[in-house]
C-alpha cells in the first residue's frame, strides 16, 4: 500500500542503510519509530448517507466498473482509509492503491494476503523488507503526547508482527509502520484508545 522512502536500504545483516547520511540500523533494537494502528471497518457500526461503490468483483482486476453495492458513506470512507471493511452481508469490501475497491471473502492486503490481527504489518520495503518480523519493545507516546494505556501497550508488545504489505505511495517513510488489530468494536471506535498513532516507539527486528 505505501510510499517508497527516499533513503536506500540494505538487506541481510543490516535492516536499513540510509543514503541520507544516517548510520546503518543493525538487526535488533531500533528506536524512533512511528506506529499507526489500522483495522477492519464494520458496516453495522456506520449509518451515513448511502453511497454506491464500483470496482472489482475479485482482486484479479484493477479499478473495475462493477456495481459492488451501496453502503453508508462513512463506512466507504473508512474502508478507503483502512483498506478493508466487513459488510452487512458478511463479505469484505477491500481497497488498495493498485486495485481500487473489490469484494472478497476475507480482509486482505493489496496482494491478496489475508490480514491477520496482531500479526500483519505494513512498511516501506526499502525500510523493512517483506516477511521481516518484529516486536514492539517500547510504545513511546501517543501522537497527542499522552502515554498509551498500559493494557493496550501490553497487547501490542506481546504480538509478533510480520511485514506483509507496503504503503500507498506518499503515506510511508523511514521508521514508519502500520499494524493490524482486526475489526472495529463499535460506532465510537475512532474515539477510543485503539484508534491511535504512537511516536518514538522502539522495535526489535528479527
C-alpha positions as CSV (number, residue, x, y, z in Angstrom):
1,X,0.0,0.0,0.0
2,X,2.7,2.5,0.9
3,X,5.2,5.1,-0.3
4,X,8.8,4.4,-1.2
5,X,11.2,6.1,1.2
6,X,13.8,8.5,-0.2
7,X,16.7,6.7,1.6
8,X,18.3,3.5,0.3
9,X,18.3,0.3,2.4
10,X,20.3,-2.8,2.8
11,X,19.3,-6.5,3.3
12,X,20.5,-9.5,5.3
13,X,22.6,-8.4,8.4
14,X,21.5,-4.7,8.1
15,X,17.9,-3.8,8.3
16,X,18.3,-0.4,6.6
17,X,21.0,1.8,5.3
18,X,20.2,5.4,4.7
19,X,21.6,7.2,1.7
20,X,20.8,10.4,3.5
21,X,23.7,10.1,5.9
22,X,22.2,8.1,8.8
23,X,24.2,5.3,10.3
24,X,23.1,1.7,9.3
25,X,20.5,0.1,11.6
26,X,21.5,-3.4,12.6
27,X,19.2,-6.2,13.3
28,X,17.9,-5.9,16.9
29,X,16.5,-2.9,18.7
30,X,15.7,0.2,16.7
31,X,14.2,3.4,18.2
32,X,12.4,6.4,16.8
33,X,9.5,4.6,15.0
34,X,6.0,6.0,14.3
35,X,3.4,3.2,14.6
36,X,-0.2,3.6,13.4
37,X,-2.9,1.0,14.2
38,X,-5.2,0.0,11.3
39,X,-8.3,-2.1,11.5
40,X,-11.3,-3.6,9.6
41,X,-14.3,-1.2,9.5
42,X,-17.7,-2.9,10.2
43,X,-20.7,-1.7,8.3
44,X,-23.0,-2.3,11.2
45,X,-21.3,0.4,13.1
46,X,-21.9,3.1,10.4
47,X,-25.0,4.9,9.4
48,X,-24.0,7.6,6.9
49,X,-25.8,8.6,3.7
50,X,-25.9,5.7,1.1
51,X,-23.0,5.7,-1.3
52,X,-22.7,3.4,-4.4
53,X,-19.4,1.7,-4.8
54,X,-18.0,0.4,-8.1
55,X,-14.9,-1.8,-8.5
56,X,-13.9,-5.4,-9.0
57,X,-15.8,-8.5,-8.0
58,X,-12.4,-10.1,-7.2
59,X,-8.9,-8.9,-6.6
60,X,-7.9,-10.1,-10.1
61,X,-8.6,-6.7,-11.9
62,X,-7.7,-3.1,-11.5
63,X,-10.2,-0.3,-10.8
64,X,-13.2,-2.2,-12.3
65,X,-16.6,-0.8,-13.0
66,X,-18.8,-3.4,-11.5
67,X,-21.6,-2.5,-9.1
68,X,-20.3,-3.6,-5.7
69,X,-23.3,-2.4,-3.8
70,X,-24.5,0.6,-1.7
71,X,-23.1,1.3,1.7
72,X,-23.0,4.1,4.3
73,X,-20.7,6.8,3.0
74,X,-18.7,6.9,6.3
75,X,-18.2,3.1,6.0
76,X,-16.9,3.5,2.5
77,X,-14.5,6.3,3.7
78,X,-13.2,4.1,6.5
79,X,-12.6,1.2,4.0
80,X,-10.6,3.6,1.8
81,X,-8.6,4.8,4.8
82,X,-8.1,1.4,6.5
83,X,-8.1,-0.9,3.4
84,X,-10.8,-3.2,4.5
85,X,-14.4,-3.4,5.8
86,X,-16.9,-6.1,6.7
87,X,-20.3,-5.5,5.0
88,X,-23.7,-6.4,6.4
89,X,-23.7,-9.5,4.2
90,X,-20.6,-10.8,5.8
91,X,-18.4,-10.2,2.8
92,X,-15.5,-7.8,2.8
93,X,-15.2,-4.6,0.8
94,X,-11.4,-4.1,0.4
95,X,-9.4,-1.2,-1.1
96,X,-5.9,-0.8,-2.3
97,X,-3.9,1.6,-4.3
98,X,-3.3,-0.9,-7.1
99,X,-6.8,-2.5,-7.3
100,X,-9.3,0.1,-6.1
101,X,-12.4,-1.4,-4.4
102,X,-13.1,-5.1,-4.6
103,X,-15.3,-7.7,-2.8
104,X,-13.7,-10.7,-1.1
105,X,-14.4,-13.4,1.5
106,X,-11.7,-12.1,3.8
107,X,-9.9,-8.9,4.8
108,X,-6.8,-8.8,2.5
109,X,-3.9,-6.6,1.6
110,X,-3.4,-5.4,-2.0
111,X,-1.5,-8.6,-3.0
112,X,-4.3,-10.9,-1.8
113,X,-2.8,-12.0,1.5
114,X,-5.3,-12.4,4.3
115,X,-4.8,-9.8,7.1
116,X,-4.2,-11.4,10.5
117,X,-5.0,-9.5,13.7
118,X,-1.9,-8.8,15.8
119,X,0.3,-10.3,13.1
120,X,0.1,-8.3,9.9
121,X,2.1,-5.1,9.4
122,X,2.9,-2.6,6.7
123,X,6.2,-0.8,6.0
124,X,8.1,0.6,3.0
125,X,10.1,-2.3,1.7
126,X,13.3,-0.3,1.4
127,X,13.0,0.2,5.2
128,X,11.7,-3.2,6.3
129,X,11.6,-5.9,3.7
130,X,8.6,-8.2,3.1
131,X,8.4,-11.0,5.6
132,X,10.5,-9.1,8.1
133,X,9.4,-10.0,11.7
134,X,9.4,-7.6,14.6
135,X,8.0,-6.9,18.0
136,X,7.2,-3.6,19.6
137,X,9.6,-3.2,22.6
138,X,8.6,0.3,23.6
139,X,5.3,2.0,22.8
140,X,6.7,5.5,23.1
141,X,3.9,8.1,23.4
142,X,0.6,8.8,21.6
143,X,0.8,11.5,18.9
144,X,-1.1,13.8,21.2
145,X,1.7,13.4,23.8
146,X,-0.1,11.1,26.2
147,X,1.1,7.8,27.4
148,X,-0.6,4.8,25.7
149,X,-2.9,2.9,28.1
150,X,-0.9,0.1,29.7
151,X,-3.3,-2.7,28.7
152,X,-3.1,-1.6,25.0
153,X,0.7,-1.3,25.1
154,X,1.0,-4.7,26.7
155,X,-1.1,-6.3,24.0
156,X,0.8,-4.6,21.2
157,X,4.1,-5.6,22.8
158,X,3.0,-9.2,23.2
159,X,2.3,-9.6,19.4
160,X,4.8,-10.7,16.8
161,X,4.3,-8.7,13.6
162,X,5.3,-9.7,10.1
163,X,5.6,-7.2,7.2
164,X,3.1,-8.3,4.6
165,X,2.4,-5.2,2.5
166,X,3.9,-1.8,1.6
167,X,2.4,1.7,1.9
168,X,0.4,3.5,-0.7
169,X,2.8,5.9,-2.4
170,X,3.1,9.0,-0.2
171,X,2.0,7.5,3.1
172,X,5.0,5.7,4.3
173,X,8.6,6.8,5.1
174,X,11.6,5.9,7.1
175,X,10.8,4.3,10.5
176,X,7.1,4.2,9.9
177,X,4.9,1.1,10.2
178,X,1.2,0.3,10.5
179,X,0.0,-2.7,12.5
180,X,-3.4,-4.5,12.1
181,X,-5.6,-5.3,15.1
182,X,-8.8,-6.7,13.4
183,X,-12.3,-5.4,13.4
184,X,-13.5,-2.1,15.0
185,X,-15.7,-2.9,18.0
186,X,-18.3,-0.1,18.0
187,X,-19.6,3.1,16.4
188,X,-17.4,5.0,18.8
189,X,-14.2,3.1,17.9
190,X,-12.4,6.1,16.4
191,X,-13.0,8.0,19.7
192,X,-11.4,5.2,21.7
193,X,-7.8,4.3,22.7
194,X,-7.2,1.7,20.0
195,X,-7.6,4.4,17.2
196,X,-4.1,5.9,17.6
197,X,-0.7,6.6,16.2
198,X,2.2,6.5,18.6
199,X,5.6,8.0,18.2
200,X,9.2,7.5,19.5
201,X,8.4,3.8,19.7
202,X,11.1,1.1,19.6
203,X,11.0,-2.1,17.6
204,X,13.0,-5.3,18.0
205,X,13.6,-6.6,14.4
206,X,14.4,-10.2,13.5
